[in-house]
Amino acid sequence: MNRVGVVGIDWRTRGPEGLADYTIPADQRAVRVPGLQREVGARELVYLATCNRVEVIFVVQQGVSVAAYRPRIFRALRGREPASREAECELRAWRGEGAAEHLFLMAAGLQSAMLGEREIVGQMREALQLAQEVGTSGAILEWLFSEAWKVGRKVHRVTSLGEGKVSVAELALDHVRERLEQKPGPVALVGVSPMTLHCARTLVEEGVSVFLFNRTLERARQTAATLGVQGRGLEELRQGLDFDLAAVVLATAAPGPVLRRADLERLAATRDGWPPLIVDLATPPDVDPDDARAVGLERVGMEEFLEIAEDHRQSRTAESRAARQIVDRALVDLDTKLVGQVLAPMLASLQRRYRAIAERGVDRLLRKDLKDVDDHTEETIRRWAQILARRFAHIPTTGLRAVTKDYGFEVLESFFAEADEALALELRRIREDESRALPSGVRIDTLPSSEEVIR
């Protein structure tokens, strides 16, 4: 597990707007993620971007420190060389158990702006699915993501951390409902993110007229058909509608505003004189706050939601502690699983070596001192020698599991380097490709979809 690294940035470092510098637009990720893997020199790589974080999870090359990946990732995502210490100041890095812990905390909702939110698991699922589709994932990351999802599921099953309104989408819906009480009317949703789709389903269930807009008209129509709403192209919203809207909820992965000032002026020019509420869930913003203010539109953005999130975080201290204990236990179990899986072929070789030594000893004994024993006695001696070999092998194999778990594989390598050259070479070969000792790649359909997680 020491080969796994994570380099990332979240909303706390530079605010939601600062994440835009590291965010690859969703429609470009299939092309750019393989290039990112090549540029940073990672054996496996998953790229995760949400409204409040960007994380690059990867398997390091042999002999390369995780610290060396920070400037590489900065350069690949920002498109320029970092200034002195700039990458180190903006990007945080984790390796080994720290990297696994970071992923587990994310899956549990303990690293989210809204403490306990469930959307992150669906977003992790989609990031892993993309990596599988473009060929940048592998056995190590697929196994680790699967373990992280198990942790998140257990936290939400055992604790009440995820109860109540813990997602940004739910907070957005509260603002929309409040506006609908004041001004009934249709609601426009822009983008086909998990958050907008969740809002669409909920509003439809509540009897609200919903229109789904997207930059690609065909995608809008296909997605809208599954929701039972109308799908339209974004350009139609920009040019002005022949009816008034009560609210516009936006959550796209565009690199900049999708509605400019002129578009907002047309939205604000309503027939009843009551402009729609703008709920902007995007990072970077889909609507520039200054533009909205200039044309008289009320806008609620990620800045306001993060303030609510901080208040929410303070009120959930006890549940956070319980969730943290689950994560800590999962990390201990992870070490045990990994040691067992990676050590299994090594310890099997050690046991074979004991049996081979016993067999050679019996052969010598039968050639010299017990030449005249009958076949039945010879078979009894051979069988008893193999039983003793297994019993003798049990002591070192049990001890090696424990010492490796407590002190790492380096201790095991030192032990075999002095004790047996052939076993030392075999251990080195196994360690150079840990992925062979892990289960085959996790099936993506065993993970929850974003929609299931949000619900």
N, C-alpha and C positions, 0 to 999 in steps of 0.2 A: 504493500500500500504506500510505501515511501516514494513510489514512482508517480503518484497522482499529485497534481498541482492545480490550484485555482488562483486566478488573478482577476480582480474585479473592482468595481466602483459602485456605490449606491447613492441614494438621494442625500445622505448626510454629508457627503464630501463636497459636492458642488451644487447641490440643489437639483430639482428635476430638470432644469434647463441644461445643466452641465452634462447630463447623461447623453444628450444629443450628439456630442462629439465622438462618443464611442458606440453609438447605435447604428447598426446596419439596417437599412429599411427592409421590412419583411419581404418585399417582392424581389430583393437582391440577394437574399441570404443563400439561396440554393447555389448561386454562382460564386459568391464571395467567401463562404465558409471553407470550401476546399482550398482556396487561395490563402486564407488566413492560416490554415493548418500548415501549408508549405512555408509560408513566410516566417512563422514562429518556430518551425522545426519540431512539431509535436508528433508523437506516434499515434495518438488518438486525440480527438478534440470535439467538444460540444460547446456551441455558442448560445448563450441565454441572454435575452434582453426583455425587460419588462418596463412598466411605467416608473419603477423606482430602483432598478438595478441593471447592471450589465456584468455578466460573469463569463469568463472563458475557463472551462474545465478541461484539463488535458493530461496526457501521460507524457512525462518528461523523457528526453533521450538519456541514455546511459551516460553518467558522468557530468550532466549539466544541472546546475542549481536552478531552483525556481526563481531566484532573484534575477537571473539572466533573462527570464522570459518577460519581465515587466517592461523593459524598453522595447523588446521585440513586439509585444502586443500593442503598446502605445503607438509605435511606428506604423504597424499594420492597420490599426483602426483610425488613427488621426491623420495619417498620410504625411507625416513630417517627423523629423528627429526631435526627441524631447530635449528641452533645455536641461541644464545641470540640475539633477535630482528631481526633475519634474515628474517623471514616471513613478519614482519612488514615493513622492508626496501624494499623487492622485490615486494611484492604483495600490490596493492591498493585495497581499499574496499569502497563500497557505500551502502547506505541503504535508503529505502523508496523513497522519491521524488528524491534523488540523484541517486539512482539506475535506476529509470525510465528515468531520464534525460540522464544518461550515455547510455542507450539503444537507446534512441531517437537520440542522437548525432551520435552514431554508424550507425544507419540506414540511417541517412542523409549524411553519408560520411564525417562528420566533425571530426571524431576521427581517420580517416585513414591516412596512410602515404601519399597516393595520395589523397589530399583533393577533396572531391566530388565523389570519385569512387563509382561505383554501385555494384561491385561484393559482397560487404559485406552483402547486403540484401539477395542475394541468399545463401550465407554461413550461415546466421542466419536461413534461411528457412530450410536448410539441418540439422542444429543442432537441431532445434525444431522437425523436422520430426523424427530424430533418437530418441530423447527423448520420443516422442509419441510411437514409435515402441517398445521401451524397457520398457515403463511404468514408466518413471521418471518424466514426465511432468504432469501438472494438469490445472485446470481452471484458476488459477491466472496467471501463466506464459504464457499460451496459449493466454489469453486475452491481456496481456501486450505486447507480441511479435506482435500480430495483430495490436495493437495501434502504435507500433514502425514502423511497415511496412507502415502504413498510413502516418506517418510523413515523412518517406523517400520518398515515392511516391510524396507527395505534394512538398517537397523541390525541387525535380528534375523536377516537372511540372511547378512550379512557378518561380524558379530562373534558371540561366544559370550555376550554380555551377558544374553540371555534364557534361557540354558540352566540346567537344574537347577530347584530350587523357588524361583521368583521371584514367585509370586502368593500373596496372602493365602489364597485357596482351598486351595492346596496345603499351606500351613502348617496350616490348619484340619484338613485330611484327616490329616495326621500325628498330631495330637492325638486324633482320632477313632480311628484305627487302634490307637494305644497303649492307649486305653480298651477297645477291642474285644478286645485280647489279654488284658486283665485280666477283662473281663466281656462275653462275647459276648451279642448281643441286637440288636433292631431299633434303627434310628436315625431320629429325627424331624428333618425339615428344614422350617423355617418361612420362608415367603416364596418368591417366584419370581424372585429376582434372578439375574444370570449366575453369581454365586458359588455359590448354593445348587443351581442346575441342574447346574453342573459337579461339585459334590460328589455329587449324586444319580447322575449317569451313572457316575462313577468307582466309587462304592460298589456300584452294581448289577453292574458288571463284575467286582467282587471278591466277589460272592456275598452281599452284606449285604442284609438285609431293610430296606427304606426306606419311610417314610410321609411324604408331602408335605402340609403344612398351610398354609392361606392364609385370610386374612380373608374372601375371596369363595369360597364352596364351589365354584361352577361353574368358576371359574378354576383352582382346585386340581385338580379332576377332569380338566379339559381338558389341563392341563400334565402331570399325572401319567400320563395315558394315553399321551402321547408318550414318556415315560420308562420305561414298563412298571412303574410303582409304584402304590401306593394313594394317592388324593387325598382329603383330609378338610378340614372346616372348622376354623378356628382355635379356635372355641368348644369343640369336642370335646376338644382338648388342654387347654384351660383348666379344663374341668370334671373332668378325670381320665380316664385310660384303664383298660381292663380287662387291661392287660399292662404289664410294665416296659420302660423304654427304657435303652439303653446310653449314648446321647448325644442332645443336642438342639442342632442348628446353626441359628442364626437370622441372617437378613440381609434385613430389610425396610426400607422407606423411611418407616416410621411416625414421627411427630413425637415419640413418647415410648415408654416400655416397652410391649411387647405382652403380656408375662406379668407380672402383679402378684404381690405377696408371697403372697396366698392361692393363686394358681395354682401358684406354686413349691412351696408346702407340700404340695400334692397330688402334684406330680411327685416330691418328695423321699420321700414315704411309699411306698417300694417294698416288695414282698413279700420280697425277699431281703436287704433292709437295705443295699443298695448304690445310692445315688442316681445319676442320670445325670449325665454331664459336660455342662456348658453351654458351647458355643462361640458367642460373640456377635460377629458380624462387622459389626454395624450402627453407624451414626453418625447420630443419637444412639443410645445403647445400647438394644437390645430387652429387656434384662434389667438392672435396676438392680444394680450390684455389691454395694451394702449389703443389698439384699433377698436376693440369692443367698447371701451370707455368713450372714445371719441364720437362714436355714432349713437351712444345712449343705450347700449345693450348691457344688461346685467350678466356677468360672467362668473361662474364658479369653476376654479381650476384645481390642479393638484396641490398648489400651495395651501389652499384652504383645507383640503382633505388631509394633508399631512399634519396640520394643527390639530384636527379632530383625532387623528391617529395617535398623537402624543398623549392627549388626554385619556384615550382608550388604553394605551399602554400602561399608564400609571395605575389604572383601576384594576388591572388584571395580574397583579404581582403574584398572588398565591397560585393561580392556575399556571403562570409561567414557570414557577418553581417545580410544579408537578411535571410539566412537559419537559423541563430541562433534565429531570431525573430519568425520564424515559430515554432521552437522547444519550445520556451518559451510559446507561445500561446497554443501549444498542451499540455504542462504540466498543465497550468491553466484549460484547458478543461478536462484533465484527472482527476484532483481533483474533479471537478464538477460531472463528470460521476460516479466516484467511490463513492463519498458521496451519490449521489442519489440512486445508486444501493444498497449500504450497508444499508443506512438509510430507504429505502422503506418499508421493513417489520416492522422496528421499528416504523416508523411514522404511518403505518397502524394500529399497535397495539394501539398507542396513540389515534388515531381517534376512534377506536372501544371503547376504555375506555371512551371517552367523550360521545359517543352515549349511552353506557350502563348506565352512570351516569344520563344522561337526561331521559332515559327510567325509571329508578328506581324512579326518582323524580316525573315524571308524574304519576306513579302507586300510590305513596303516596298521591299526590294531589287528584286523582280521588277517592281514598278510603275514604279520610277525608272531604275535602272541596267541591268537585264537584261530590258527589255521584249520583246526580239526573240528570246529563247531558245525552242527548240522544246519540245514537251511532255515528251519523254524527259529532256532536260536539266533542265527544271523539276522533274520528279519526283525526279531524282538529287539536286538541291540540297535539296529539302525533306527527303528521307530522311537526308541527311548532317547537316542541321541538327538533326534529332531525335536522331541518334546523339550529336552533340556535347552536346545538352541533357542527355541521360541521363548522359554522362560527367561533365559539370560538376556535375550534381546529386549524383553519387555521393560526392564529397568532403565537402560539408556534411552529407549524411545520415549518413555513417559517423561523422563527428566529433560530430554531435548525439547519436547513440546513446551514444557513449563519455562525453561530458560529462554527459549526463542520468544515466547509470548511476553515475558517480562523484560528482556534486554535486546530483542531484535535479532534479525538474521545475521548480523555481523558477527555476533558471538558464535553462532553455529558455524559460520565460515571459518573462523579462527580455530574452532575445535577440530574440524575435519582437515584443515590445512596441516595440522601437526599430526593427526592420527592416521589419515588414510588419503593418499593423493588421488586415487581413483574416485572415491566418494566426494572429495573436495571439488574435482572437476565436474562431477555430475550435479552437485548442488549449484555450482556457478552457472551451469547451463540452464537449470531450472529457474534460477533467479533472474537470468537475463530475459526470460520470457514467462513472466508470472501468468500471463493470460491463458497459457495452456492448462494451468491448474484450476482455473475458474470455470463455473458452469458456462454452457454455451449461451450466446446472446439472449437477453431477455426479450420475450415476445411483446411487441408494443401494444398489442390488443389486451394484454393483461393489466395494463396501467389504466387509471381512470381518465376519461376525456375531460377537457376543460369544463364542459357543461355539467358533467357529473360532479366535479369537484366544487364548482360554485354553488350547486344546489345543496 
